[in-house]
């Protein structure tokens, strides 16, 4: 039995890893342009953003969707 989940593109990717990877690629300003979340616009930090994203499913969904569309291999 394998632990791989080929139909789940986020398998093995934590929310923190997804956010830091997106941050490295787009920066805070680029993230705020792509996803309208105040924690990306006003005094952003990884810690405060993760706290918000863990409590707010719609925002987490948007971050995960951006990660997939940006980094998923065709």
N, C-alpha and C positions, 0 to 999 in steps of 0.2 A: 504494500500500500504506500502511495506517495503522498507527501505533504504539499505538493505543488497544486496550485489552483489556476489552471490556464485561462479560465473564463473570468478571473478576477485580476484586473490590471494593477490593483493596489495591494495585492498580497505581499506581505513582508515590508510594506512601506508604512511607517508610522505617520501620524499627523504632523509631528514635529519635523520629521525628515522631509515630508512633502512641502511644508511651509518654508523650511530653510533652503531647500533646493529652488523653490520658486523665487524666494527672496534673492538668492544669488543670481538668478537668471534675469529677473525683472527689476529688482530693487523695490523699496516701499512705494515709491511714486508709481511705478509700473503696475504693481499689484492693486493700488488704489484706483488706477484708471480702468483696470479690467474687472475688478470686483468692488462694488460700492459698499464698503464696510468702513465705518468710522475708525475702527482700531487700526486700519492701515493708513489712515489720513492724519490723525491727530496724535502726535507723540507716540509713534508706533514702537513696539518692542515684541520680541518673540514671546516672552512670558505672558504679556497681557493679551496678545493675539491668540495664543493657545488656550488661555483661560476662556476667552469669548467663544472660540470655535468649538471647544468641548461642550459648551452649554447650549449652543445655537446650531441646530441641525441644518437649517437652510444655508447658513453661511459655510459650514463645513462641507456641505454638498458642492457648493460653488468652488471652493478651494480644491477639492478632490477632482472635480470636473476639469478645472484649469490645468491641474497637474497632468491628468491623463491626456488632454488635448495637446499639451506642450511637449510631453516627454515619451508618450507611448510610441513604440516602434510600429511602423505600418505593417 
